[in-house]
Amino acid sequence: MEKLVLDSSTITTYMKCPRKFYWKYIRHLDFPKKKHGANFGNAIHKALFEFYSTKDNEKALQAFHDNWEDVETDTLRTHDTGRRILKMYFKKHEKEPFKILTLEKGFEIDIAGHTFCGRMDSTINWNNMYLVKDHKTGKNAPHNLSEKYRPDFQMSGYVWAARKLYNLPFKGALINYLQVAKKKKDIFFRAITPREDFELEIFEGILKKLVIEITSKDRGDMEDWDMRWSNCNNFGSCIYKDLCVTDEPERLTFMYDTFVWNPLENLED
């Protein structure tokens, strides 16, 4: 198989269901609909990057506005709610207890002859403890935030990559969670999810095994990509379920748009 570029999104999709990976990343099929949670989170990320890089609140709010994508059916993740949350955040975190080392750092690392890549929101030094800092948004207040992301493929991948990139003893990730709420005042949560050396060794072994497994499959044979039935009806239904429960899936592919996911996009500084 040709050299592949994989990130945490593609690999976790494969872990959940190889057949879903086939439809999404080999056949490049996706429904023509906006995922507003992702759009909202992206605009928040852009604003936080501007806030931490310039400490200019107005520029940060403008970055949120410039990256905003409106979806009328979502009454929670609105433009006004986003601006209110950001203004509260800027006030609360005007002075941070850590030193920022890098902002929005992309990485590409060779693994088994292929490329594993991603983009970290930031890396920090907090009282001589090196951490990856990652922004998360969601509508619910998190429960046990530290353990929620341990184990977690994305966070382990970021910490593992940070060690490779900087040759520094990164000890985990700081999860910076912003709750999307219209009226609540206490909506910001932080927790460190640690990573021991043995956990990162396990991660690297799993990553290498999965890359070899993915690249050994026949990209032209749907049957070579197994279905994981336990994921077919999660969150209602998998968007590819109709393709998987018919003996003529090709006649239904017209329902999908073509969308090619390129993990290397936007990795540059």
VOPATI-205346 format. One line per 4 residues: their letters; for each residue x negated, y, z of N, C-alpha, C. Coordinates in Angstrom, 1 decimal, always signed. Example, Ala and Ser with C-alpha at 12.3 -4.5 7.8 and 13.67 -1.06 7.14 Angstrom:
AS = -13.2 -5.7 +7.8 -12.3 -4.5 +7.8 -13.2 -3.3 +7.8 ~ -12.8 -2.2 +7.1 -13.7 -1.1 +7.1 -12.9 +0.0 +7.9
REM end
This chain:
MEKL = -0.8 -1.2 +0.0 +0.0 +0.0 +0.0 -0.9 +1.3 +0.0 ~ -0.4 +2.3 -0.7 -1.1 +3.6 -0.7 -1.2 +4.1 +0.7 ~ -2.2 +5.0 +0.9 -2.4 +5.6 +2.2 -1.2 +6.4 +2.6 ~ -0.7 +6.2 +3.8 +0.5 +6.8 +4.3 +0.2 +7.9 +5.4
VLDS = +1.0 +8.9 +5.5 +1.0 +9.9 +6.5 +2.2 +9.7 +7.4 ~ +1.9 +9.4 +8.7 +3.0 +9.2 +9.6 +2.9 +10.1 +10.8 ~ +4.0 +10.4 +11.4 +4.1 +11.2 +12.6 +4.9 +10.5 +13.7 ~ +5.2 +11.1 +14.8 +6.0 +10.5 +15.8 +7.4 +10.2 +15.4
STIT = +8.0 +11.1 +14.6 +9.3 +11.0 +14.1 +9.5 +9.7 +13.2 ~ +8.6 +9.6 +12.3 +8.7 +8.5 +11.4 +8.4 +7.1 +12.1 ~ +7.5 +7.1 +13.0 +7.1 +5.9 +13.7 +8.2 +5.5 +14.7 ~ +8.8 +6.4 +15.4 +9.9 +6.1 +16.3 +11.1 +5.7 +15.6
TYMK = +11.3 +6.2 +14.4 +12.4 +5.7 +13.6 +12.2 +4.2 +13.2 ~ +11.0 +3.9 +12.8 +10.7 +2.5 +12.5 +10.9 +1.6 +13.7 ~ +10.4 +2.1 +14.9 +10.6 +1.3 +16.1 +12.1 +1.0 +16.4 ~ +12.9 +2.0 +16.1 +14.3 +1.8 +16.4 +15.0 +0.8 +15.4
CPRK = +14.6 +1.0 +14.1 +15.2 +0.2 +13.0 +14.3 +0.3 +11.7 ~ +13.6 -0.7 +11.3 +12.8 -0.7 +10.1 +13.7 -0.4 +8.9 ~ +14.9 -0.9 +8.8 +15.8 -0.6 +7.7 +16.1 +0.9 +7.6 ~ +16.3 +1.5 +8.7 +16.6 +3.0 +8.8 +15.4 +3.7 +8.2
FYWK = +14.2 +3.3 +8.6 +12.9 +3.8 +8.1 +12.9 +3.7 +6.6 ~ +13.3 +2.6 +6.1 +13.3 +2.3 +4.6 +14.2 +3.3 +3.9 ~ +15.4 +3.5 +4.4 +16.3 +4.4 +3.7 +15.9 +5.8 +3.8 ~ +15.4 +6.2 +5.0 +15.0 +7.6 +5.2 +13.7 +8.0 +4.6
YIRH = +12.7 +7.2 +4.8 +11.3 +7.6 +4.5 +10.7 +6.9 +3.3 ~ +11.3 +5.8 +2.8 +10.9 +5.2 +1.6 +11.8 +5.6 +0.5 ~ +13.1 +5.5 +0.7 +14.1 +5.9 -0.4 +14.4 +7.4 -0.3 ~ +14.1 +8.0 +0.8 +14.3 +9.5 +0.9 +15.7 +9.9 +0.8
LDFP = +16.6 +9.1 +1.5 +18.0 +9.4 +1.5 +18.4 +10.1 +2.8 ~ +19.3 +11.1 +2.7 +19.8 +11.8 +3.9 +21.1 +12.4 +3.6 ~ +22.0 +12.6 +4.6 +23.2 +13.2 +4.4 +23.0 +14.7 +4.2 ~ +23.8 +15.4 +3.3 +23.7 +16.8 +3.1 +24.4 +17.6 +4.2
KKKH = +23.8 +17.6 +5.4 +24.5 +18.4 +6.5 +23.4 +19.0 +7.3 ~ +23.7 +20.1 +8.0 +22.8 +20.7 +8.8 +22.9 +20.1 +10.2 ~ +21.7 +19.9 +10.8 +21.6 +19.5 +12.2 +21.3 +20.7 +13.1 ~ +22.4 +21.3 +13.6 +22.3 +22.7 +14.2 +21.4 +22.7 +15.4
GANF = +21.4 +21.5 +16.2 +20.5 +21.5 +17.4 +19.1 +21.7 +17.0 ~ +18.7 +21.0 +15.9 +17.3 +21.2 +15.4 +17.0 +22.6 +14.9 ~ +18.0 +23.2 +14.2 +17.8 +24.6 +13.7 +17.7 +25.6 +14.9 ~ +18.5 +25.4 +15.9 +18.5 +26.3 +17.0 +17.1 +26.1 +17.7
GNAI = +16.7 +24.9 +18.0 +15.4 +24.6 +18.6 +14.3 +25.2 +17.8 ~ +14.3 +25.1 +16.5 +13.2 +25.6 +15.7 +13.1 +27.2 +15.9 ~ +14.3 +27.8 +15.9 +14.2 +29.3 +16.1 +13.7 +29.7 +17.5 ~ +14.1 +28.9 +18.5 +13.5 +29.1 +19.8 +12.0 +28.9 +19.8
HKAL = +11.6 +27.9 +19.2 +10.1 +27.6 +19.1 +9.4 +28.8 +18.5 ~ +9.9 +29.3 +17.4 +9.3 +30.4 +16.7 +9.2 +31.6 +17.6 ~ +10.2 +31.9 +18.4 +10.2 +33.0 +19.3 +9.2 +32.8 +20.4 ~ +9.1 +31.6 +20.9 +8.2 +31.3 +22.0 +6.7 +31.4 +21.5
FEFY = +6.5 +31.0 +20.3 +5.1 +31.2 +19.7 +4.8 +32.6 +19.7 ~ +5.7 +33.5 +19.2 +5.4 +34.9 +19.1 +5.2 +35.5 +20.5 ~ +6.0 +35.1 +21.5 +5.9 +35.6 +22.8 +4.6 +35.3 +23.4 ~ +4.1 +34.0 +23.3 +2.8 +33.7 +23.9 +1.6 +34.2 +23.1
STKD = +1.8 +34.4 +21.8 +0.6 +34.9 +21.1 +0.5 +36.4 +21.1 ~ +1.6 +37.2 +21.3 +1.5 +38.6 +21.3 +2.0 +39.3 +22.6 ~ +2.8 +38.5 +23.4 +3.4 +39.1 +24.6 +4.3 +40.3 +24.3 ~ +4.8 +40.3 +23.1 +5.7 +41.4 +22.6 +7.1 +40.8 +22.5
NEKA = +8.0 +41.1 +23.5 +9.3 +40.6 +23.5 +10.1 +40.9 +22.3 ~ +10.0 +42.1 +21.8 +10.8 +42.5 +20.6 +10.4 +41.7 +19.4 ~ +9.1 +41.5 +19.2 +8.6 +40.7 +18.1 +9.1 +39.2 +18.2 ~ +9.1 +38.7 +19.5 +9.6 +37.4 +19.7 +11.1 +37.2 +19.4
LQAF = +11.9 +38.2 +19.8 +13.3 +38.2 +19.4 +13.5 +38.3 +17.9 ~ +12.7 +39.1 +17.3 +12.8 +39.2 +15.8 +12.4 +37.9 +15.1 ~ +11.5 +37.2 +15.7 +11.1 +35.9 +15.1 +12.3 +34.9 +15.3 ~ +13.0 +35.0 +16.4 +14.2 +34.1 +16.6 +15.2 +34.5 +15.5
HDNW = +15.5 +35.8 +15.3 +16.4 +36.2 +14.3 +16.1 +35.8 +12.9 ~ +14.8 +35.9 +12.6 +14.3 +35.6 +11.2 +14.4 +34.1 +10.9 ~ +14.4 +33.3 +11.9 +14.4 +31.9 +11.7 +15.8 +31.3 +12.0 ~ +16.8 +32.1 +12.3 +18.1 +31.7 +12.7 +18.9 +31.1 +11.5
EDVE = +19.5 +30.0 +11.7 +20.4 +29.5 +10.7 +21.8 +29.3 +11.3 ~ +22.8 +30.0 +10.9 +24.1 +30.0 +11.5 +24.9 +28.8 +11.1 ~ +25.6 +28.2 +12.0 +26.6 +27.1 +11.7 +27.8 +27.4 +12.5 ~ +28.9 +27.8 +11.8 +30.1 +28.3 +12.5 +30.7 +27.3 +13.4
TDTL = +30.6 +26.0 +13.2 +31.3 +25.0 +14.0 +30.6 +24.8 +15.4 ~ +29.4 +25.3 +15.6 +28.7 +25.1 +16.9 +29.0 +26.4 +17.7 ~ +29.8 +26.2 +18.7 +30.1 +27.4 +19.6 +29.2 +27.5 +20.8 ~ +28.3 +26.6 +21.0 +27.4 +26.7 +22.1 +26.0 +27.3 +21.7
RTHD = +25.5 +26.7 +20.6 +24.2 +27.2 +20.1 +24.4 +28.4 +19.2 ~ +24.7 +29.5 +19.7 +25.0 +30.7 +18.9 +23.8 +31.7 +19.0 ~ +23.8 +32.6 +18.1 +22.8 +33.6 +18.0 +22.7 +34.4 +19.3 ~ +23.9 +34.8 +19.9 +23.9 +35.6 +21.1 +23.4 +34.8 +22.3
TGRR = +23.7 +33.5 +22.3 +23.3 +32.6 +23.4 +21.7 +32.5 +23.4 ~ +21.2 +32.3 +22.2 +19.8 +32.2 +22.0 +19.0 +33.4 +22.5 ~ +19.5 +34.6 +22.1 +18.9 +35.9 +22.5 +19.0 +36.0 +24.0 ~ +20.1 +35.7 +24.6 +20.2 +35.8 +26.1 +19.3 +34.9 +26.8
ILKM = +19.1 +33.7 +26.3 +18.2 +32.7 +26.9 +16.8 +33.2 +26.8 ~ +16.4 +33.7 +25.7 +15.1 +34.2 +25.5 +14.7 +35.4 +26.3 ~ +15.7 +36.3 +26.5 +15.4 +37.5 +27.3 +15.2 +37.1 +28.8 ~ +16.0 +36.1 +29.2 +15.8 +35.6 +30.6 +14.5 +34.9 +30.7
YFKK = +14.1 +34.1 +29.7 +12.8 +33.4 +29.7 +11.6 +34.4 +29.8 ~ +11.7 +35.4 +29.0 +10.6 +36.4 +28.9 +10.4 +37.1 +30.3 ~ +11.5 +37.3 +31.0 +11.5 +38.0 +32.3 +10.9 +37.0 +33.3 ~ +11.4 +35.7 +33.3 +10.9 +34.8 +34.3 +9.5 +34.4 +34.1
HEKE = +9.0 +34.3 +32.9 +7.7 +33.8 +32.6 +6.8 +34.9 +32.1 ~ +7.0 +36.1 +32.5 +6.1 +37.2 +32.1 +4.7 +36.9 +32.5 ~ +4.4 +36.3 +33.6 +3.1 +35.9 +34.1 +3.1 +34.4 +34.3 ~ +2.2 +33.8 +33.6 +2.1 +32.3 +33.7 +1.0 +31.9 +34.6
PFKI = +1.1 +30.7 +35.3 +0.0 +30.3 +36.2 -1.1 +29.5 +35.5 ~ -1.1 +29.5 +34.2 -2.1 +28.7 +33.4 -2.7 +29.6 +32.3 ~ -3.8 +29.0 +31.8 -4.5 +29.7 +30.7 -4.1 +28.9 +29.4 ~ -3.7 +29.6 +28.4 -3.4 +29.0 +27.1 -4.7 +28.8 +26.3
LTLE = -4.9 +27.6 +25.8 -6.1 +27.3 +25.1 -5.9 +27.4 +23.6 ~ -4.8 +26.8 +23.1 -4.4 +26.8 +21.7 -2.9 +27.0 +21.6 ~ -2.4 +27.5 +20.5 -1.0 +27.6 +20.2 -0.7 +27.0 +18.8 ~ +0.4 +26.2 +18.7 +0.8 +25.6 +17.5 -0.3 +25.0 +16.7
KGFE = -1.0 +24.0 +17.3 -2.1 +23.3 +16.7 -1.7 +22.0 +16.1 ~ -1.9 +22.0 +14.7 -1.7 +20.7 +14.0 -2.9 +19.8 +14.1 ~ -2.6 +18.5 +13.9 -3.7 +17.5 +13.9 -3.5 +16.4 +12.9 ~ -4.5 +15.9 +12.4 -4.5 +14.7 +11.5 -5.6 +13.8 +12.0
IDIA = -5.2 +12.5 +12.3 -6.2 +11.6 +12.9 -6.1 +10.3 +12.1 ~ -7.2 +9.7 +11.7 -7.2 +8.4 +11.0 -6.9 +7.3 +12.0 ~ -6.0 +6.4 +11.5 -5.6 +5.2 +12.3 -5.4 +4.1 +11.3 ~ -6.3 +3.1 +11.4 -6.2 +1.9 +10.5 -6.3 +2.3 +9.1
GHTF = -7.0 +3.3 +8.7 -7.1 +3.7 +7.3 -6.0 +4.6 +6.8 ~ -5.1 +5.0 +7.7 -3.9 +5.9 +7.3 -4.0 +7.1 +8.2 ~ -3.0 +8.0 +8.1 -3.1 +9.2 +8.9 -1.9 +9.4 +9.8 ~ -2.2 +9.7 +11.1 -1.2 +10.0 +12.1 -1.4 +11.5 +12.4
CGRM = -0.3 +12.2 +12.2 -0.4 +13.7 +12.4 +0.7 +14.2 +13.2 ~ +0.6 +15.5 +13.6 +1.7 +16.1 +14.4 +1.3 +17.6 +14.6 ~ +2.1 +18.2 +15.4 +1.8 +19.6 +15.8 +2.2 +19.9 +17.2 ~ +1.2 +20.3 +18.0 +1.5 +20.5 +19.4 +1.9 +22.0 +19.6
DSTI = +2.9 +22.3 +20.5 +3.3 +23.6 +20.8 +2.1 +24.4 +21.3 ~ +1.4 +23.9 +22.3 +0.2 +24.5 +22.9 -0.5 +23.6 +23.8 ~ -1.8 +23.9 +24.1 -2.5 +23.2 +25.1 -2.9 +24.3 +26.1 ~ -3.0 +23.8 +27.4 -3.3 +24.8 +28.5 -4.2 +24.2 +29.5
NWNN = -4.8 +25.1 +30.3 -5.6 +24.7 +31.4 -4.9 +25.3 +32.7 ~ -4.5 +24.4 +33.5 -3.7 +24.8 +34.7 -4.5 +24.3 +35.9 ~ -5.3 +25.2 +36.6 -6.1 +24.8 +37.7 -7.0 +23.7 +37.4 ~ -7.7 +23.8 +36.3 -8.7 +22.9 +35.8 -8.1 +21.5 +35.4
MYLV = -6.8 +21.5 +35.2 -6.1 +20.3 +34.6 -5.7 +20.6 +33.2 ~ -6.1 +19.9 +32.3 -5.8 +20.1 +30.9 -4.5 +19.4 +30.5 ~ -3.6 +20.1 +29.9 -2.3 +19.6 +29.6 -1.8 +20.1 +28.2 ~ -1.1 +19.2 +27.5 -0.3 +19.7 +26.3 +1.0 +20.3 +26.8
KDHK = +1.4 +21.4 +26.3 +2.7 +22.0 +26.7 +3.7 +21.9 +25.6 ~ +4.8 +21.4 +25.8 +5.8 +21.1 +24.8 +7.2 +21.7 +25.2 ~ +7.7 +22.5 +24.3 +9.0 +23.2 +24.5 +10.2 +22.2 +24.1 ~ +11.2 +22.1 +24.9 +12.4 +21.3 +24.6 +13.6 +22.1 +24.9
TGKN = +14.6 +22.0 +24.1 +15.9 +22.6 +24.3 +17.0 +21.5 +24.4 ~ +18.0 +21.8 +25.2 +19.1 +20.8 +25.3 +20.3 +21.4 +26.0 ~ +21.5 +20.8 +25.9 +22.6 +21.4 +26.5 +22.9 +21.0 +27.9 ~ +22.2 +19.9 +28.4 +22.3 +19.4 +29.7 +21.1 +19.6 +30.6
APHN = +21.3 +19.9 +31.8 +20.2 +20.0 +32.8 +19.5 +18.7 +32.9 ~ +18.2 +18.6 +32.7 +17.5 +17.3 +32.7 +17.5 +16.7 +34.1 ~ +17.5 +15.4 +34.1 +17.4 +14.6 +35.3 +16.0 +13.9 +35.4 ~ +15.2 +14.2 +36.4 +13.9 +13.6 +36.6 +13.1 +13.8 +35.3
LSEK = +12.8 +15.0 +35.0 +12.2 +15.4 +33.7 +10.9 +14.8 +33.5 ~ +10.1 +14.6 +34.6 +8.8 +14.0 +34.4 +8.9 +12.5 +33.9 ~ +9.8 +11.8 +34.5 +9.9 +10.3 +34.1 +10.7 +10.2 +32.8 ~ +11.5 +11.2 +32.4 +12.2 +11.1 +31.2 +11.3 +10.9 +30.0
YRPD = +10.1 +11.5 +30.1 +9.2 +11.4 +29.0 +8.0 +10.5 +29.3 ~ +8.2 +9.5 +30.1 +7.1 +8.6 +30.5 +7.8 +7.2 +30.6 ~ +7.5 +6.3 +29.7 +6.8 +6.4 +28.5 +7.6 +7.2 +27.4 ~ +6.9 +7.8 +26.5 +7.5 +8.5 +25.4 +6.4 +8.6 +24.3
FQMS = +6.8 +8.2 +23.1 +5.8 +8.0 +22.0 +5.3 +9.4 +21.6 ~ +6.1 +10.4 +21.5 +5.7 +11.7 +21.1 +4.7 +12.3 +22.1 ~ +5.1 +12.3 +23.3 +4.2 +13.0 +24.3 +2.9 +12.2 +24.5 ~ +2.9 +10.9 +24.5 +1.7 +10.1 +24.6 +0.8 +10.4 +23.4
GYVW = +1.5 +10.5 +22.2 +0.7 +10.9 +21.0 +0.0 +12.2 +21.0 ~ +0.7 +13.2 +21.6 +0.1 +14.5 +21.7 -1.1 +14.5 +22.7 ~ -0.9 +13.8 +23.8 -2.0 +13.8 +24.8 -3.2 +13.0 +24.2 ~ -2.9 +11.9 +23.6 -4.0 +11.1 +22.9 -4.7 +11.9 +21.8
AARK = -3.9 +12.6 +21.0 -4.5 +13.5 +20.0 -5.3 +14.6 +20.6 ~ -4.9 +15.2 +21.6 -5.6 +16.3 +22.3 -7.0 +15.9 +22.8 ~ -7.0 +14.7 +23.3 -8.3 +14.1 +23.8 -9.2 +13.9 +22.6 ~ -8.7 +13.4 +21.5 -9.5 +13.2 +20.3 -10.0 +14.5 +19.7
LYNL = -9.2 +15.5 +19.7 -9.5 +16.8 +19.1 -10.5 +17.6 +19.9 ~ -10.4 +17.6 +21.2 -11.2 +18.5 +22.0 -12.2 +17.8 +22.9 ~ -12.1 +16.5 +23.0 -13.0 +15.8 +23.9 -13.0 +16.3 +25.3 ~ -11.7 +16.5 +25.7 -11.5 +17.0 +27.1 -10.5 +16.0 +27.8
PFKG = -10.6 +15.9 +29.1 -9.8 +14.9 +29.8 -8.3 +15.4 +30.0 ~ -7.6 +15.5 +29.0 -6.2 +15.8 +29.1 -5.4 +14.8 +30.0 ~ -4.7 +15.3 +30.9 -4.0 +14.4 +31.9 -2.5 +14.2 +31.7 ~ -2.0 +14.9 +30.7 -0.5 +14.7 +30.5 +0.0 +15.8 +29.7
ALIN = +1.4 +16.0 +29.8 +2.1 +17.1 +29.1 +3.0 +17.8 +30.1 ~ +3.0 +19.1 +29.9 +3.9 +20.0 +30.6 +5.2 +20.1 +29.8 ~ +6.3 +19.6 +30.2 +7.6 +19.8 +29.5 +8.2 +21.1 +30.0 ~ +8.4 +22.0 +29.0 +9.0 +23.3 +29.2 +10.4 +23.2 +28.7
YLQV = +11.4 +23.0 +29.5 +12.8 +22.7 +29.1 +13.7 +23.9 +29.3 ~ +14.3 +24.3 +28.2 +15.3 +25.4 +28.2 +16.7 +24.9 +28.0 ~ +17.5 +25.0 +29.0 +18.9 +24.5 +28.9 +19.7 +25.5 +28.1 ~ +20.5 +25.0 +27.1 +21.3 +25.9 +26.3 +22.7 +26.0 +27.0
AKKK = +22.9 +27.1 +27.7 +24.1 +27.3 +28.4 +24.5 +28.8 +28.3 ~ +25.8 +29.0 +28.3 +26.3 +30.4 +28.0 +26.2 +31.3 +29.3 ~ +26.5 +30.7 +30.5 +26.7 +31.6 +31.6 +25.7 +31.3 +32.8 ~ +25.2 +30.1 +32.8 +24.3 +29.7 +33.9 +23.0 +30.5 +34.0
KDIF = +22.5 +30.8 +35.2 +21.3 +31.6 +35.3 +20.1 +30.7 +35.5 ~ +20.3 +29.5 +36.2 +19.2 +28.6 +36.4 +19.1 +27.6 +35.3 ~ +18.4 +27.9 +34.2 +18.4 +27.1 +33.0 +17.0 +26.7 +32.5 ~ +16.0 +27.0 +33.3 +14.6 +26.7 +32.9 +14.1 +25.7 +33.9
FRAI = +13.5 +24.6 +33.3 +13.0 +23.5 +34.1 +11.6 +23.1 +33.6 ~ +10.7 +22.8 +34.5 +9.3 +22.4 +34.1 +8.9 +21.2 +34.9 ~ +8.2 +20.3 +34.2 +7.6 +19.1 +35.0 +6.4 +18.6 +34.2 ~ +5.5 +18.1 +34.9 +4.3 +17.4 +34.2 +4.6 +15.9 +34.1
TPRE = +4.5 +15.4 +32.9 +4.6 +14.0 +32.7 +3.2 +13.5 +32.5 ~ +2.6 +12.8 +33.5 +1.2 +12.4 +33.4 +0.9 +11.2 +32.5 ~ -0.4 +11.1 +32.1 -0.8 +10.0 +31.3 -2.2 +9.5 +31.9 ~ -2.2 +8.2 +32.3 -3.4 +7.6 +32.8 -4.2 +7.1 +31.6
DFEL = -5.5 +6.8 +31.8 -6.3 +6.3 +30.7 -5.7 +5.0 +30.1 ~ -5.2 +4.1 +30.9 -4.7 +2.9 +30.4 -3.5 +3.0 +29.6 ~ -2.7 +4.1 +29.9 -1.5 +4.3 +29.1 -1.8 +4.8 +27.7 ~ -2.9 +5.6 +27.6 -3.3 +6.1 +26.3 -3.9 +5.0 +25.5
EIFE = -4.6 +4.0 +26.2 -5.2 +2.9 +25.5 -4.1 +2.0 +24.9 ~ -3.0 +1.8 +25.7 -1.8 +1.1 +25.2 -1.2 +1.8 +24.1 ~ -1.0 +3.1 +24.1 -0.5 +3.9 +23.0 -1.3 +3.6 +21.8 ~ -2.6 +3.8 +21.8 -3.4 +3.6 +20.6 -3.3 +2.2 +20.0
GILK = -3.2 +1.2 +20.9 -3.0 -0.2 +20.4 -1.6 -0.3 +19.7 ~ -0.6 +0.2 +20.3 +0.8 +0.2 +19.7 +0.8 +0.9 +18.4 ~ +0.2 +2.1 +18.4 +0.1 +2.9 +17.1 -0.5 +2.2 +16.0 ~ -1.7 +1.6 +16.3 -2.4 +0.9 +15.3 -1.6 -0.3 +14.8
KLVI = -1.0 -1.1 +15.7 -0.2 -2.2 +15.3 +0.9 -1.9 +14.4 ~ +1.6 -0.8 +14.8 +2.8 -0.3 +14.0 +2.4 +0.2 +12.6 ~ +1.3 +0.9 +12.5 +0.8 +1.4 +11.2 +0.5 +0.2 +10.3 ~ -0.2 -0.8 +10.8 -0.5 -1.9 +10.0 +0.7 -2.7 +9.6
EITS = +1.7 -2.8 +10.5 +2.9 -3.5 +10.2 +3.7 -2.7 +9.1 ~ +3.8 -1.4 +9.2 +4.6 -0.6 +8.3 +3.9 -0.7 +6.9 ~ +2.6 -0.6 +6.8 +1.9 -0.5 +5.6 +1.8 -1.9 +4.9 ~ +2.1 -3.0 +5.6 +2.1 -4.3 +5.0 +3.4 -4.7 +4.3
KDRG = +4.4 -3.9 +4.5 +5.7 -4.2 +4.0 +5.9 -3.8 +2.5 ~ +6.7 -4.5 +1.8 +7.0 -4.2 +0.4 +7.9 -3.0 +0.3 ~ +7.4 -1.9 -0.3 +8.3 -0.7 -0.4 +9.4 -0.9 -1.4 ~ +9.3 -1.8 -2.3 +10.3 -2.0 -3.3 +11.4 -3.0 -2.9
DMED = +11.3 -3.6 -1.8 +12.2 -4.7 -1.4 +12.9 -4.4 -0.1 ~ +14.1 -4.0 -0.2 +14.9 -3.6 +1.0 +14.9 -4.7 +2.1 ~ +15.0 -5.9 +1.6 +15.1 -7.1 +2.5 +13.9 -7.2 +3.4 ~ +12.8 -6.6 +3.0 +11.5 -6.8 +3.8 +11.6 -5.8 +5.0
WDMR = +12.6 -5.0 +5.1 +12.7 -4.0 +6.2 +13.9 -4.5 +7.1 ~ +13.6 -5.1 +8.2 +14.7 -5.7 +9.0 +15.6 -4.7 +9.6 ~ +16.9 -5.2 +9.8 +17.9 -4.4 +10.5 +17.8 -4.6 +12.0 ~ +18.0 -3.6 +12.8 +18.1 -3.7 +14.2 +19.6 -3.4 +14.6
WSNC = +20.4 -4.4 +14.7 +21.8 -4.2 +14.9 +22.1 -3.4 +16.2 ~ +21.2 -3.5 +17.1 +21.5 -2.8 +18.4 +21.6 -1.3 +18.2 ~ +21.1 -0.8 +17.1 +21.1 +0.7 +16.8 +22.1 +1.1 +15.8 ~ +22.9 +0.2 +15.3 +23.8 +0.5 +14.2 +24.9 +1.5 +14.6
NNFG = +25.3 +1.3 +15.9 +26.5 +2.1 +16.4 +26.1 +3.1 +17.5 ~ +24.8 +3.4 +17.7 +24.4 +4.4 +18.7 +24.9 +5.8 +18.2 ~ +25.4 +6.5 +19.2 +25.9 +7.9 +18.9 +26.9 +7.9 +17.8 ~ +27.8 +7.0 +17.9 +28.9 +6.9 +16.9 +28.6 +5.8 +15.8
SCIY = +27.6 +6.2 +14.9 +27.3 +5.3 +13.9 +26.0 +5.8 +13.1 ~ +25.2 +4.9 +12.8 +24.0 +5.2 +12.0 +24.5 +5.7 +10.6 ~ +23.8 +6.8 +10.1 +24.3 +7.4 +8.8 +24.1 +6.4 +7.6 ~ +23.3 +5.4 +7.8 +23.0 +4.4 +6.8 +23.8 +3.1 +6.9
KDLC = +24.7 +3.1 +7.9 +25.4 +1.8 +8.2 +26.2 +1.3 +6.9 ~ +26.8 +2.2 +6.2 +27.5 +1.8 +5.0 +26.6 +1.1 +4.0 ~ +25.4 +1.5 +3.9 +24.4 +0.9 +3.0 +24.0 -0.5 +3.4 ~ +24.0 -0.7 +4.7 +23.5 -1.9 +5.3 +24.6 -3.0 +5.4
VTDE = +25.9 -2.7 +5.4 +26.9 -3.7 +5.6 +27.6 -4.0 +4.3 ~ +27.0 -3.7 +3.1 +27.5 -4.1 +1.8 +26.5 -4.9 +1.1 ~ +27.0 -5.7 +0.2 +26.0 -6.5 -0.6 +25.6 -5.7 -1.9 ~ +26.2 -4.5 -2.1 +25.8 -3.7 -3.2 +25.4 -2.3 -2.7
PERL = +24.4 -2.1 -2.0 +24.1 -0.8 -1.4 +23.8 +0.3 -2.4 ~ +23.2 -0.1 -3.6 +22.8 +0.9 -4.6 +24.0 +1.7 -5.1 ~ +25.2 +1.1 -5.1 +26.4 +1.8 -5.6 +26.8 +2.9 -4.7 ~ +26.3 +2.9 -3.4 +26.7 +3.9 -2.5 +25.7 +5.0 -2.2
TFMY = +24.5 +4.9 -2.9 +23.5 +5.9 -2.6 +23.8 +7.3 -3.1 ~ +24.8 +7.3 -4.0 +25.2 +8.7 -4.5 +25.8 +9.6 -3.4 ~ +26.2 +9.0 -2.3 +26.7 +9.8 -1.2 +25.7 +10.6 -0.5 ~ +24.4 +10.3 -0.7 +23.3 +10.9 +0.0 +22.5 +11.9 -0.9
DTFV = +21.9 +12.9 -0.2 +21.0 +13.8 -0.9 +19.6 +13.2 -0.9 ~ +18.7 +13.6 -1.7 +17.3 +13.2 -1.7 +16.6 +14.3 -0.9 ~ +15.9 +13.7 +0.1 +15.1 +14.6 +1.0 +13.8 +13.9 +1.3 ~ +12.7 +14.5 +0.9 +11.4 +13.9 +1.1 +10.7 +14.6 +2.3
WNPL = +10.5 +13.8 +3.4 +9.9 +14.3 +4.6 +8.4 +14.2 +4.5 ~ +7.7 +15.4 +4.6 +6.3 +15.5 +4.5 +5.7 +15.9 +5.8 ~ +5.2 +15.0 +6.7 +4.7 +15.4 +8.0 +3.6 +16.4 +8.0 ~ +2.9 +16.5 +6.8 +1.7 +17.4 +6.8 +2.1 +18.9 +6.6
ENLE = +3.4 +19.1 +6.2 +3.9 +20.5 +6.0 +3.8 +21.3 +7.3 ~ +3.3 +22.5 +7.2 +3.3 +23.5 +8.4 +2.3 +23.0 +9.4 ~ +1.3 +22.2 +9.1 +0.3 +21.9 +10.1 -0.8 +22.9 +10.2 ~ -0.9 +23.8 +9.2 -2.0 +24.7 +9.1 -1.8 +25.8 +10.2
D = -2.8 +26.4 +10.7 -2.7 +27.5 +11.7 -2.1 +28.7 +11.0
REM end
